[in-house]
Each structure stands twice: as C-alpha cells, then as structure tokens.
Amino acid sequence: MDVDPLFLERWSPRSFAADPLPQDQLDALFEAARWAPSCFNEQPWLFLFARSERDRELFASLLSDGNRGWASQASVLAFLFARRRFARNDGPNRWAGFDSGAAWMSLALQARQLGLDTHAMGGFDEERVYESLGVPREDYEAMAACAIGKRAERERLPAELAERERPSPRKPLDQVIHEGRFRAGV
C-alpha cells in the first residue's frame, strides 16, 4: 500500500538513551498533540511530563516493575489523562478517551518526524498515579504512561527484551475492516 513512511517507521522501542530533549523538540511534541481533533473541540487530554532526574524518578516509580526497568532510561516520562466531563456543560464525555488517543498519536507521529521514539504503556499503578501526581480521579481518567526520547542500541536491554526489540507485526487489513454490516467470522 502507498502509506506515508512516517506511519510505517513508527513503532514502540524499549531501549532509550537518557539524553535530554531540547526545549524546542519538547514544545513541538505537545504542540502537535494540542492540534488533535476532539469532540466539540473540548481537547480533554492532559499530559503530565517529567524530564528532571527527580521528576523522572517519581514518574518511573509509578510504572509496573516490567516497564520501570527500561522506561526509566527515556529522556521524558509522561502520563496521559482524559477529562471525564465536558467543560461546556459538565455532561459525561464518553469520547474523551478516543480524543486523548488522537492527541497521543499526534505526539507519537511528531516524535518520529523529529527522529525520536515513543512507547505508550498500560503497566502502571493507577491508584498511586492519582495520589502521587495530584490529579483528581473524579475529574480525569489515567489513560497511559509514555516514554519519549532517542532510541538506543537494543544491546542495552536485558536479553529477553533485546530479542523483542523490533516492530510488531500488524493484522491483515481484512481482519480489522469490513465494508457494510459486521459479519462474524469474516
């Protein structure tokens, strides 16, 4: 298929260099996220990020053991939250997670454009995230943790992770799309 290489080259490595990111690159990542589409233009996403050693240690402490070992090496760690209610009418925003995912993908693609990589993670201590980062649980849903930075050599990883350090395969297109009504088994 004729798909822009930006999509094909994006994957989620685990080996990161701890080199600091220049401010202009960090700004570009979050500016790209800011321009993601959202229901009623609510922009319900909230990114909290850590780049100082002290903040990165705090953010890393909230990750699962399996993620902490490799993700703590990234230049930036972040958590993505979705605001649960619309600002416009305080009604429930059932699209907030979808919209926040669009903001994440915008950030991830901008990272590739800058020669950086990202890796989103679901492995984190959700209860401690709210408490440790001061985010009101009643207002926001913790969606993902994120590692951002320059890719490092896979040999820096433990052997079991190093052998998995490559792009993951994708399902064939006919398994994820159907024209017209859904047909089970197609």
C-alpha positions in Angstrom: 0.0 0.0 0.0 1.1 3.6 -0.6 1.2 4.7 3.0 3.5 7.5 4.3 6.7 6.1 5.8 6.0 8.1 8.9 3.3 5.6 9.8 5.4 2.5 8.8 8.5 3.6 10.7 6.7 4.3 13.9 7.0 1.5 16.5 7.4 1.3 20.3 11.0 0.6 21.2 12.1 -0.1 24.8 15.7 0.9 24.5 16.1 4.7 25.1 19.0 7.0 25.6 18.6 9.3 28.6 19.9 12.3 26.6 17.9 15.5 27.4 15.5 16.7 24.8 15.9 20.2 23.6 13.0 22.5 24.6 12.0 23.2 21.0 11.5 19.4 20.4 9.5 19.0 23.6 7.4 22.0 22.6 6.8 20.6 19.1 5.6 17.2 20.6 3.0 18.8 22.8 2.0 21.4 20.1 1.3 18.5 17.7 -0.9 16.9 20.4 -2.7 20.2 21.0 -3.9 20.2 17.4 -5.5 16.7 17.6 -9.2 16.7 16.8 -11.8 16.3 19.6 -15.5 16.1 20.2 -16.8 19.7 20.4 -13.1 20.8 20.3 -13.0 20.0 24.1 -9.4 18.9 23.9 -9.9 16.7 27.0 -6.4 15.4 27.2 -3.9 16.3 30.0 -0.2 15.4 29.7 1.9 15.5 32.8 5.6 15.0 31.9 8.9 14.6 33.8 12.3 15.4 32.5 14.3 16.3 35.6 16.0 13.4 37.3 13.9 13.9 40.4 10.6 14.0 38.5 11.6 11.1 36.3 12.3 9.0 39.4 8.8 9.8 40.7 7.2 9.0 37.4 9.2 5.8 37.0 8.2 4.7 40.5 4.6 4.6 39.3 5.3 2.2 36.5 5.0 -1.6 36.7 8.2 -3.4 37.5 8.4 -4.7 33.9 8.2 -1.2 32.5 10.2 0.6 35.1 13.5 -1.1 34.2 13.6 0.1 30.6 11.4 3.2 30.6 13.3 5.0 33.3 16.1 5.5 30.8 13.9 7.6 28.5 14.5 11.4 28.3 11.0 12.1 29.2 8.3 10.1 31.0 4.7 11.3 30.8 1.2 10.3 31.9 -1.8 11.0 29.7 -5.2 11.7 31.3 -8.6 12.2 29.8 -11.0 14.7 31.4 -14.2 12.7 32.2 -16.7 15.6 31.8 -17.3 18.2 29.2 -16.2 21.7 30.2 -19.1 23.2 28.2 -22.0 21.6 30.1 -20.4 19.2 32.7 -22.0 16.3 31.0 -20.1 13.0 30.7 -17.7 12.9 27.8 -17.7 9.4 26.6 -15.4 10.3 23.7 -12.6 11.7 26.0 -10.5 8.5 25.7 -10.8 8.4 22.0 -9.9 12.1 21.7 -6.9 11.7 24.1 -5.7 8.7 22.0 -5.8 11.0 18.9 -3.6 13.5 20.9 -1.2 10.7 21.8 -0.9 9.6 18.1 -0.3 13.2 17.1 2.5 13.4 19.6 3.9 10.0 18.5 4.0 10.9 14.8 5.6 14.3 15.6 8.2 12.4 17.6 9.0 10.3 14.5 9.2 13.4 12.4 11.9 14.7 14.8 13.8 11.4 14.8 12.5 10.5 18.3 10.6 7.5 19.5 7.7 6.9 21.9 6.3 3.9 23.8 2.9 4.1 25.5 2.3 1.8 28.4 -0.7 0.5 30.3 1.5 -1.0 33.0 1.4 1.5 35.9 -0.1 1.8 39.4 -3.3 3.7 38.7 -4.1 4.4 42.3 -0.7 5.8 43.0 -0.7 7.9 39.8 -3.6 10.0 41.0 -2.2 10.4 44.5 1.4 11.0 43.6 0.8 13.4 40.7 -2.1 15.3 42.4 -4.6 14.6 39.6 -8.3 14.4 40.8 -9.6 11.0 40.0 -13.1 12.2 39.8 -12.2 14.6 37.0 -9.6 12.6 35.0 -9.1 9.1 33.8 -5.5 7.9 33.7 -5.1 6.5 30.2 -1.4 5.7 29.7 2.2 6.2 30.7 4.6 7.2 27.9 8.3 7.1 27.4 9.8 9.6 24.9 13.3 10.0 23.6 16.0 8.9 21.3 16.3 5.2 20.6 19.4 3.5 21.9 21.0 0.2 20.9 19.0 -2.8 21.8 22.0 -4.5 23.4 21.4 -2.1 26.4 18.3 -4.1 27.3 18.2 -7.4 29.2 18.4 -10.3 26.7 14.7 -11.2 26.9 13.7 -7.7 25.9 16.5 -7.2 23.4 15.3 -10.1 21.3 11.8 -8.4 21.1 13.2 -5.0 20.2 11.7 -4.7 16.7 8.5 -3.5 15.2 5.5 -5.7 16.0 3.6 -7.3 13.1 0.1 -6.0 12.2 -3.0 -8.0 11.5 -4.0 -8.3 7.8 -6.3 -5.4 6.8 -9.2 -7.8 6.2 -9.2 -8.7 9.9 -9.8 -5.1 11.0 -12.1 -3.6 8.4 -15.4 -4.7 6.9 -17.5 -2.9 4.3 -21.1 -2.6 5.3 -22.6 -4.5 8.2 -20.5 -6.6 10.6 -20.2 -10.2 9.6 -18.8 -12.6 12.2 -16.0 -14.9 11.0 -15.2 -12.7 8.0 
